[in-house]
Amino acid sequence: MTVLFLMILVGVISYRKGVLDDISCAKITTLIVNVLNPMIIISGVLDTNIEKDIHIMDNLLLVVMMYALLITLSYLYVKLRRFEIKQARFYQLMMIFNNVGFIGIPLVRGLYGEKYIIYLVFYILVFNLLAYTLGIYLASKSSDKEADYSWKNIINMGFLACLLSLLIFIFRIPVAAPIKDACKYLGDASIPLSMLIIGASVARMSLRELFLQRQLYEFMFVKMLLIPSICVLIVKQLPVADEILGIFLLCVSMPCASIAGMLAQEYGGRGTEGNHLIAFTTVFSLLTVPIISLLL
């Protein structure tokens, strides 16, 4: 997390000094989402020594449990807080969808190694399915705009990369050495560039906007500490491997995903509020993720 923080800090400085701007950030983000992150997903299953059936069902169970728990606990939170319906659905949207890609991938790779990316693939697949169904539903209910569901949104490059990596993994499809190296090098570029973009998004906001709003701290405490703690303590009772539990912990304790802010903007015009939550939880994840890891 310290390494990621330093990369984010470079992104903040680069944006403030004009090295990065909104146009370049948008282009780099497109490159990361459509090329670099898919490459890191695919490279994670090349030459892996994990047996194709080991821990897969346990991992899939934890993926289902994570999203079931996030949906349930976020609903209980907004009910207890008695938010009006639009505010409730907005907060549910921001609580359910975690940044399992931009931050989850480099963390899993750094802590467990490339071969464990295959387990993260399942989280990303389910994330995509839910984001463009449940996510759109929640975003539309946070406003008066009607939901527009499209399978074209689900079938994006990240989703296709996950499917391809599963095929390579299951059928042990041989891949030529130059292709392996190209995937690895492109995937390596994803990590620092992703952190730079996160830093740039933080730099767009004033310190007052980011740190002096009481509701942000309440949201951060519930999403980044309370809910992950409950989820980890429940799942910890299951007889699963430490690495699988560790990947679950990382995914459940990730900050808000950027797609949640995009959906909030598109359907409810609440992009600014969503971006504040994304930036705030991203900054504080540098503290909250290590705290949650103490539960293991």
N, C-alpha and C positions, 0 to 999 in steps of 0.2 A: 504493500500500500504506500510505503514511503517513496518507492521508485515511481509509482503512478502519480503520486502527488507532485513530485519534481517535474514530471513531464507536463502535467496540467499547469503548473506554475509557468513553465516556458510558454505554453499556449496563451496564458493570461498576458504575459509581458509582450509576446509577439503581436497580439491583437492591439494592445494599448500603444505599441510603438509603430503600428501601421504595417508591420511585416505581413500580417494576415488581415484580411478585410472580409466583409459579408459575402462578396462574390467568390473569393478564393475558398472560403470556408464551405460554401454551398457545393462548389465543384469537388473539393476534397471529400466531403461527406458522401457525395454520389459515388466517388471512386471507392471509398471504404465499403459502403453498403453493397455495391454491385460487383466489385472485383476482389478487393483485399480480404474482407471478412469471409466471403465464400472460399477463397483460397486457403485460409487458415483452417477452415472446417474440413476441407478435403485433405489437406496435408496431414491433419491429425489422425487419419485412418490409414495412411500409406506406411507400409512396413511395420504396422503395430503387431506386437506379439501377444495381445490379449486374445484368448480363445473367444470365438464368436458368440458363445452362449453364456459366458461368465458374467454374472451380476446384471445382465441386461434386463431381466424381468424385475429384479429388485429396483433397479434404476427407474424403470418405467412406472412402477408402483409409486415411487417417491415423486415423480413428475406429476402424476395424477393427484396425489395427496397434496402437493404444494399448491396447485391451482385451486383445488377444492377448499383448502384451508384459507387461502387468500381471499377467495370469493366470500366464504362464510364469515370470516373475521372482519372483513371490510364492511359487510352488510350490518353486522352487529354493532360496529363502531358508529356508523352513521345513524343507526336506530337509537343508540344510547345518547348520541349528541343531539338528536331530534332536529337534524338539518331539514330544511325544506327540500322537496323532491329534486329540484335541479342541482342544488349544491351537493346533496347526498350522492347523486349519480356521478357528479364530477369527481368527488373525492374517492369514490369506489374505483373509477377509471384509473386514477393516479396511484391507487394502492395496489391494485391487482397486477399491473404490468410493470415488471422489473427489467432493468437493463442487463439481460442475460447475454447480450451480444457484445456491445462495445466494451463493457468492463468485465463481464463474465468470462469471455474467451481468454483475454490475457491473464486473468487471475488463475483460471483452471490450468492453463498452459504453464504458467510460472510455478505454481504450487505442486502440480501433479505430473506435469509433462504432457507432451503432445498426444500420447496414446490415450489419454483420458478425455480428449475432446469428443470422442464418440459418444460418451455419456451425456455431454452437454447438447449434442445434436437433438436429443429427444425433447429437451426443454425448449429449444429454439423452434422445433416443429410445432409443438403444442402452443407456444407463444404466438406464432403466426396464425394458426387456426383460430385462436381466441381473439386476437387483436382485431381481426377483420370481420368478426361476428359479434361476440359479446362486447368488444371494445367500441365498435360503431354503435351498437345499441345503447350503451351507457352514455356515449358522447352525445347522441341524438336526444336522449332523455334529459340531458343537462341543458337543453335548449328546446326550441320549438321546431327545429329543422328535422325533416323526415330522414330516416336512415337509408343509406344507399349501399346495399350489400353487393359485392362483386367478387367472383372467384378469381378474377384477374389480379386483384390486389393480393390475395393469398399466395398465388403462384409467382413469387418474386425470386430474385437470384439467391437470396439466403435460403429460402425454402427448397429450391432446386438443388443447391449445394448439399443440403442436409440429406435429400433423397439420394443423390449420387454417392455421397459418402457411405450411406447405409448399404447401397448396392455393392460398392467396393468391399466393404467390411464383411457383409454376409457371404458373398460369393468369392471372396479372395481374388478379385480381378487384378491381374498383374499390370503394373504401370511402369513405363520406361523411366530410367534414371533421370534424363533431362527434364521430363515433365514433373517428376517428384521434386527436383531441385527448384524448378520455376515456381511451383505451388508454395514451397517452403519460403523462398525469398520474398515472394509477394505477400504471403501471410505475415512474415516478420515485419513488413512495413506497416501493417494494420495497427499494431499496438501503439507505437509512438504517435502516429498520425491521429488515431482516435483520441488519445489523451490531449493532443494539441487542440483539437476541435472542441473538446469539452472545456478546456481552458478558455478558448475564445468565447464560448457561450457564457461562461461566468464573467468574463471581462466586459461583456455588453451591459451588465447591470451595475448600478451604483451600490456601494457598500450599504447605504441606507435601505435600498430595496431588498438587498439580499439578507441582511442580518438584523434589521430592526422591526420586523413584523412578528408579533407574538404568535399568530396563527401558524406561521411556518414552523416554529419550534414545537408546537403541539402536534402538528402533522408529522414532523420528523420523528418525534419520540414514539408515536404510535406505529408508524410505518417501518422505521428503521431499527427500533429496539423492542417494543412490546410484541408486535405481531411475529417477527422472526423468532423471538425467544419462545413464544408459545409453540410455534411450528416445530422448532428444533427439539424442544423438550418432549413433544408428542412423538415425533419420528425416531427420536433417540431410543425409544423403548423397543423398536423393531430390530430383529437380528440381521442387520445389514453390514456390509464391509465399511470400514472407516473412511475409505476414499469416496465411496458412494454417498455416505452421510455428509462428508466434507463438501462435496459438490452441491448437494442439496442446500447446505448451510449458505454457501456462497450465493446461490441463485435466489434463495428466499430473502437474503439480506441486501440485495442490490438496490441501488437508487431507482427513481422513476425512469421509465424508458422514454426516449424521445418521441416514439410513435404515439404515446399517450397525449403528449402536448400537441402534436400535429392534429390528432383527432379532436381534441378539445377546441383547437382553433377552427378547424374546418366545420364542425357541427355546432359549436356553441359560441364561437368568437371569444373563447377564454384562453387563447394562446399565451398571453402575457402571464396570467395567473399560473397556467400550467408550466411555463418556462421557469418561473420563480421556484416552483416546487422541484423541478428537475435539477436546476442548478444548486439549490439549497441541499437537497438530499445527496447529490453527487459530492459536494464538498464535505459534508459530514459523514459520508460513507467511509472516508479515510480514518475516522475514529470508530464508527459504529460496527463495521465489519470485524475488526480485531476484537471488539468487546463481545460480540455474538460468538466469535470463535472460541471464547473461553468456556462455552457451554459444552463443547465436545469432550 
